[in-house]
Amino acid sequence: MIKTVLWDVDGTLLDFNAAERAAIRTLFAEFGLGECSEEMLARYSKINISFWERLERNEITKPEVLRGRFEQFFGEYGIDVSLAVPFNERYQMTLGDTIVFLDNSAEIVKSLMGKVRQYVVSNGTVAAQTKKLDRSKLGEMMDGIFLSEKLGVEKPNRAFFDRVFDAIGPCNPAEVLIVGDSLTSDIRGGMNAGIKTCWYNPAGKPVPGGYRIDYVIGDLGEIYEIVE
């Protein structure tokens, strides 16, 4: 029986792609950079994912991710790379301006209140996630919020989850479920922590080898069958 659910935010509860696209286009206009085309958005997304994956492998630091992704992106398109730092600072706040729930996630989280303990576990920055969780009202529905920037360690490292459990109290690993869209962050993190894993896979991608995935769901509503 699941008693504790650890929720990822971006790409799981909230549509990160929608927020990312809106934020970058808004800031291109704000910084006078012209139009950000579909091709440019797709390229930035790939660059961004590659930097976060390097962070998860402990190859680079969070500041290097936040600055480096825009430096590479701007460099490839002939944009002044010195804008990377101020652009990122505005980006962190603008990301929270677009709130798009995935699969009625807010209603799902609300309906589970009092039935299971629910916590946010995210590698997103404090600035971005605080605004998202506040504007979406998801934060007030949770029993706690754990952001890697505050904990000082990123998912999927075991130390991230150790600090979460130190804060919320002893848990039976068999009764804890992490739900997330990222294999490298959420699922690998759950494996490292020895808890149950649920891969949110709405695109129906093939289940890869090398991961212990206890549940695969295409819609967040399927979580009810798992926790009940």
C-alpha positions in Angstrom: 0.0 0.0 0.0 1.4 3.4 -1.0 1.3 5.9 1.8 3.7 8.6 0.5 3.9 10.0 -3.1 6.8 12.0 -4.3 5.8 14.2 -7.2 8.1 15.6 -9.9 6.8 18.9 -11.2 8.1 19.8 -14.7 6.7 17.4 -17.3 4.7 15.5 -14.7 2.3 17.8 -12.9 2.9 20.8 -15.1 3.5 21.2 -18.9 7.1 22.4 -18.9 7.3 22.5 -22.7 4.5 25.1 -22.8 6.1 27.2 -20.1 9.5 27.0 -21.7 8.3 28.0 -25.2 6.2 30.9 -23.8 9.0 32.2 -21.6 11.7 32.1 -24.3 9.5 33.8 -26.9 8.5 36.5 -24.3 12.2 37.1 -23.4 13.4 37.2 -27.0 11.0 40.2 -27.5 12.0 41.7 -24.2 15.7 41.6 -25.0 15.1 42.7 -28.6 16.4 39.5 -30.1 13.8 39.1 -32.8 11.7 36.1 -33.4 12.5 32.7 -31.8 11.6 30.2 -34.5 10.2 26.7 -34.0 13.6 25.3 -35.1 15.4 27.5 -32.5 13.0 26.4 -29.8 13.5 22.7 -30.6 17.3 23.2 -30.6 17.2 25.0 -27.2 15.1 22.2 -25.7 17.7 19.7 -26.8 20.6 21.8 -25.4 18.7 22.3 -22.1 18.0 18.6 -21.7 21.7 17.7 -22.3 22.8 20.2 -19.7 20.4 18.8 -17.1 21.5 15.3 -17.8 25.1 16.3 -17.2 24.0 17.8 -13.9 22.3 14.5 -12.9 25.6 12.7 -13.6 27.4 15.1 -11.4 29.5 16.4 -14.3 28.6 20.1 -13.9 27.0 22.4 -11.3 23.6 24.0 -11.3 25.0 27.5 -12.1 26.8 25.9 -15.0 23.6 24.5 -16.3 21.7 27.7 -16.0 24.3 29.8 -17.7 25.9 27.3 -20.1 22.7 26.2 -21.9 22.0 29.8 -22.9 25.6 30.5 -23.8 25.7 27.5 -26.1 22.2 28.3 -27.6 23.1 32.0 -28.2 26.5 31.1 -29.6 25.0 28.7 -32.2 22.7 31.5 -33.4 25.1 34.4 -33.3 23.5 36.1 -30.3 25.7 37.9 -27.8 26.6 35.2 -25.2 27.1 37.9 -22.5 23.3 38.0 -22.4 23.2 34.5 -21.0 23.2 35.5 -17.4 20.7 38.3 -17.4 18.5 36.3 -19.8 18.5 33.3 -17.4 17.7 35.5 -14.4 14.5 36.8 -16.2 13.8 33.3 -17.5 13.6 31.9 -14.0 10.7 34.2 -13.2 9.0 34.1 -16.6 8.7 30.3 -16.5 6.1 30.6 -13.8 3.9 32.9 -15.9 2.5 30.0 -17.9 0.7 27.3 -15.9 -0.7 24.4 -17.9 -1.8 21.3 -15.9 -1.2 17.9 -17.3 -4.1 15.4 -17.0 -6.0 17.5 -14.5 -3.1 17.1 -12.1 -4.4 19.7 -9.7 -7.6 17.8 -9.2 -5.7 14.6 -8.8 -3.4 16.0 -6.2 -6.3 17.6 -4.4 -8.4 14.4 -4.3 -5.5 12.5 -2.7 -5.0 15.0 0.1 -5.5 13.3 3.4 -5.3 9.8 1.8 -1.6 9.8 1.2 1.2 12.1 2.1 2.3 14.1 -1.0 5.6 16.0 -1.5 7.2 17.8 -4.4 10.7 16.6 -5.3 12.3 18.8 -8.0 15.6 19.8 -9.5 14.1 23.1 -10.7 15.4 26.3 -9.3 13.9 27.8 -6.2 12.9 31.0 -8.1 11.1 29.2 -10.9 9.4 26.4 -8.8 8.3 28.7 -6.0 6.4 30.8 -8.5 4.9 27.8 -10.3 3.8 26.1 -7.2 2.3 29.3 -5.8 0.4 30.3 -9.0 -0.8 26.8 -9.7 -1.9 26.3 -6.0 -0.1 22.9 -6.1 2.2 24.0 -3.3 -0.5 24.5 -0.8 -1.9 21.0 -1.5 1.4 19.3 -0.7 2.6 18.1 2.7 6.1 19.5 1.8 8.3 20.8 -1.0 11.8 19.6 -1.6 14.0 21.5 -4.1 17.5 20.3 -4.9 18.8 23.9 -4.7 17.8 24.1 -1.1 18.9 20.5 -0.2 22.3 21.0 -1.8 22.1 17.9 -3.9 20.2 16.9 -7.1 18.0 14.0 -8.1 18.9 11.1 -8.8 21.5 11.1 -6.1 20.6 9.0 -3.1 21.6 11.9 -0.8 18.7 13.9 -2.2 16.2 11.3 -1.0 18.0 10.8 2.3 17.5 14.4 3.1 13.9 14.2 2.1 13.3 11.3 4.4 15.3 12.9 7.2 12.8 15.8 7.0 9.5 13.8 6.7 10.4 11.0 9.1 11.0 7.3 8.7 9.3 5.7 5.7 8.9 2.1 4.6 10.4 2.1 1.1 7.7 -0.3 -0.1 5.1 2.4 0.8 6.8 5.3 -1.0 6.2 6.0 -4.7 8.0 8.6 -6.9 6.1 9.7 -10.0 8.0 11.5 -12.7 8.6 11.7 -16.5 12.4 11.6 -16.4 14.1 8.2 -16.4 17.4 9.7 -15.6 16.2 11.9 -12.7 13.0 10.5 -11.3 13.2 6.8 -12.0 16.9 6.5 -11.5 16.5 8.5 -8.3 13.8 6.2 -7.0 16.0 3.2 -7.8 18.9 4.8 -5.9 16.6 5.5 -2.9 15.1 1.9 -2.9 11.5 3.1 -3.3 8.8 2.3 -5.8 8.9 4.0 -9.2 6.2 5.2 -11.5 7.2 6.5 -15.0 4.8 9.0 -16.4 5.0 8.2 -20.1 2.1 9.9 -22.0 3.9 9.5 -25.3 4.0 5.8 -25.0 7.7 5.5 -25.5 9.2 1.9 -25.3 10.2 0.9 -21.8 14.0 0.9 -21.9 16.4 -1.6 -20.3 18.6 -0.7 -17.3 15.8 0.7 -15.2 13.6 -0.8 -12.5 10.2 0.7 -13.3 7.4 -0.6 -11.1 4.6 1.2 -12.9 4.2 2.9 -16.3 1.3 5.2 -16.8 0.1 7.2 -19.7 -2.3 9.4 -17.8 -1.9 10.7 -14.2 -5.4 9.5 -13.4 -4.0 6.0 -13.4 -2.3 6.8 -10.1 -5.5 6.0 -8.3 -5.2 2.3 -9.1 -1.7 2.3 -7.7 -2.2 4.1 -4.4 -5.6 2.5 -3.7 
